[in-house]
Amino acid sequence: MKKFSLSVLTLIVIVGFSGCTTRLGNMTVVSTNNVDGLAANVKSEHRVKGESCNHAFLIIPWGDFQNRLQIATDNAIDNGHKAGVKGDVLVNAKINVTSWTAILYAENCLTVEGDLIPLSKSIK
């Protein structure tokens, strides 16, 4: 019995100290500061939103685990294009992660929301 308890404790410690790394994506333009010389109208009324979600059922995960930030950003830009908004980049962007669990099922979504604007031809 002592050997079993020690084995379970060892397993709990090993699992408790495990972790993982996930690449969120590659971004062409990212800044948290005002950019001097940006040749674009950064005031837009075209707010767009995109997301990338992962799911788990009975602790078995599925979904896209790599490039989640990139996928959510691409989805936001594509959603803007489908709505007839012309633009290349998102400004004033907000990035959120939402998770929830219901006994056997779990969901984790990364959401990107921002103003879709076109860059002037001199910048491209």
Summary of the structure (lengths in Angstrom):
residues: 124
radius of gyration: 20.7
end to end distance: 69.4
largest distance: 74.4
contacts: 291
relative contact order: 0.23
helix: 24%
strand: 34%
